[in-house]
Amino acid sequence: MARLSVLLALAATATVCSAGLPPLRDLAKITKCDVPEAECGGTFRAGADEYTPEKVDAHTQCCPGVVNGESACKALPIDKDTGIWGTHCAPVTKDCPFDAPACGSNTYAFTLSGGQTVDNICCPSSTHECVSDPAARAYNGTKCVKKQKCAKGRQACGRSKEAGQILVNSDDKCCPAGQQCYMVDQPNGSFTTKCSSCNTPCGRAQVDQPGDDDRCCKPRQQCTAAFHGTAAPVTTRCAYAFKCEDDTCKNSGRCVEDEFPYQGQFKKCHCAPGFKGVFCEIKAATKSS
């Protein structure tokens, strides 16, 4: 009789403990989702490349409405000490408006669930800029920062951009009165900016509307109309209005002319070791022994 009482007590206890658990059918859904894209809740770390992350823990949930685009498996902020990130089901981020582009993403990797990307925010372009996040450069991280404010008549400057990337940093200074912020083009489409009093401003979007220039031509360059095929020229560019001659590049430098459609115009000099400058006219400083 005593043994029967114990068994009944254990059965009652099991009933109470299981009251808060989901039915067995729901537990099965946790380990097997309707579609692989719905699997979520797992943890990852970087693998051989961004398309083969290493799974640390298996998924623990199934995101509802993935097929209908109602939700998605999104990454959680990465742990800086372990390099591991988790995932959770989140509503699909709606498209940001034109004047507030998406920003704040850190794409850790790509899985069946898509890009393992922290949720974006909409960055209002009137007051903020979306720039690279140094804390997440390895994951193409971005952050939304306030624009530099300057007094009336002075321009903000200091921003820079790497080839094919978003701004590396936003403006961090104001140009002195009488100077303008000009872009300085670098290889492969990158640029930096600097404050300058320019003798030959250029780069305006309309040939016949000076005053909106964002480039400053180098000495001996002219601001000329850019090529637009058979259409009338619209934009402007800095260019040298002469071709390569035997003495264009000094100190044994090699002269290079521009490519189509500007062929026949001087482009740059490849300087011999020990010399620098547009025309290799400057002797480079050497380190003292």
Residue pairs with C-beta under 8 A, 6 or more apart in sequence:
21 27
29 62
30 59
30 60
30 61
30 62
31 58
33 39
33 59
33 62
33 63
34 62
34 67
35 66
35 67
36 112
37 66
37 67
37 73
37 112
37 113
37 114
38 62
38 63
38 64
38 66
38 67
38 73
38 113
39 59
39 62
39 63
39 73
39 112
39 113
40 59
40 60
40 61
40 62
40 63
40 73
40 87
40 88
40 89
40 113
41 59
41 60
41 61
41 86
41 87
41 88
41 89
42 55
42 56
42 57
42 58
42 59
42 60
42 86
42 87
43 55
43 56
43 57
43 84
43 85
43 86
43 87
44 53
44 54
44 55
44 56
44 84
44 85
44 87
44 108
44 109
44 111
44 116
45 53
45 54
45 56
45 82
45 83
45 84
45 85
46 53
46 54
46 83
46 108
46 109
47 53
47 54
47 109
50 107
50 108
50 109
50 110
51 109
51 110
52 109
53 108
53 109
53 111
53 116
56 84
59 87
61 88
61 89
63 71
63 72
63 73
63 89
63 113
64 70
64 71
64 89
65 71
66 72
66 73
69 92
70 91
70 92
71 89
71 90
71 91
71 92
72 89
72 90
72 91
72 92
72 113
72 114
73 87
73 88
73 89
73 90
73 111
73 113
73 114
74 87
74 88
74 89
74 90
74 116
74 117
74 118
74 119
75 85
75 86
75 87
75 106
75 108
75 116
75 117
75 118
76 85
76 86
76 87
76 88
76 118
77 85
77 106
77 118
78 84
78 85
78 106
78 108
78 136
78 139
79 85
85 108
85 116
87 113
87 116
90 119
93 102
93 119
93 120
95 102
96 102
96 120
96 122
96 123
97 122
99 124
99 125
99 126
100 122
100 123
100 124
100 125
101 122
101 123
101 125
101 130
102 120
102 121
102 122
102 123
102 130
103 120
103 121
103 122
103 123
103 130
103 142
103 143
103 144
104 118
104 119
104 120
104 121
104 123
104 130
104 142
104 143
104 144
105 117
105 118
105 120
105 140
105 141
105 142
106 117
106 118
106 133
106 136
106 139
106 140
106 141
106 142
107 115
107 116
107 117
107 139
107 140
108 116
108 117
108 139
109 115
109 116
110 116
121 144
123 129
123 130
123 144
127 146
127 147
128 144
128 145
128 146
128 147
129 144
129 145
129 147
129 159
129 167
129 170
129 171
130 142
130 143
130 144
130 166
130 167
131 142
131 143
131 145
131 159
131 166
131 167
131 168
131 169
131 170
132 141
132 142
132 143
132 162
132 165
132 166
132 167
132 168
132 169
133 141
133 142
133 143
135 141
140 165
142 166
145 170
147 156
147 170
147 171
148 156
148 158
148 170
148 171
148 172
148 173
148 174
149 156
150 156
150 174
150 175
151 174
153 177
154 174
154 175
154 176
154 177
155 174
155 175
155 179
155 180
155 181
155 195
156 171
156 173
156 174
156 175
156 181
157 171
157 173
157 174
157 175
157 181
157 193
157 194
157 195
158 169
158 170
158 171
158 172
158 173
158 181
158 193
159 167
159 168
159 169
159 170
159 171
159 193
160 167
160 168
160 169
160 190
160 191
160 192
160 193
161 167
161 168
161 190
161 191
162 168
162 190
163 187
163 188
163 189
163 190
164 188
164 189
165 190
171 181
171 193
173 195
175 181
175 195
176 195
178 197
179 195
179 196
179 197
180 195
180 196
180 197
180 198
180 201
180 213
181 193
181 194
181 195
181 214
182 193
182 194
182 195
182 196
182 198
182 201
182 213
182 214
182 215
182 216
183 191
183 192
183 193
183 203
183 214
183 215
184 191
184 192
184 193
184 194
185 191
185 215
186 192
196 216
198 213
198 216
198 217
199 216
199 217
200 216
200 217
200 221
200 222
200 223
200 238
201 210
201 213
201 215
201 216
201 217
201 223
202 213
202 215
202 216
202 217
202 223
202 236
202 237
202 238
203 213
203 214
203 215
203 223
203 235
203 236
203 237
203 238
204 210
204 211
204 212
204 213
204 214
204 235
204 236
205 212
205 234
205 235
206 212
206 234
206 235
207 225
207 233
207 234
207 235
207 236
213 223
213 236
215 237
215 238
216 238
217 223
217 238
218 238
218 278
219 278
220 240
220 278
221 238
221 239
221 240
222 238
222 239
222 240
222 241
223 236
223 237
223 238
224 236
224 237
224 238
224 239
224 241
225 233
225 234
225 235
225 236
225 237
226 233
226 234
226 235
226 236
226 237
227 233
227 261
227 262
228 234
228 235
239 258
239 262
239 265
240 265
240 266
240 267
241 265
242 248
242 265
242 266
243 257
243 264
243 265
243 266
244 255
244 256
244 257
244 266
245 255
248 255
248 266
248 269
248 279
249 255
249 269
249 270
249 271
249 279
249 280
250 269
250 275
250 279
250 280
250 281
251 271
251 272
251 274
251 275
251 280
251 281
251 283
252 272
252 280
253 269
253 270
253 271
253 272
253 275
253 279
253 280
254 269
254 270
255 266
255 269
256 266
256 267
256 268
256 269
256 270
257 263
257 264
257 265
257 266
257 267
258 264
258 265
258 266
258 267
259 267
268 278
269 278
269 279
269 280
271 277
271 280
272 280
274 283
274 284
274 286
275 281
275 282
275 283
275 284
276 282
276 284
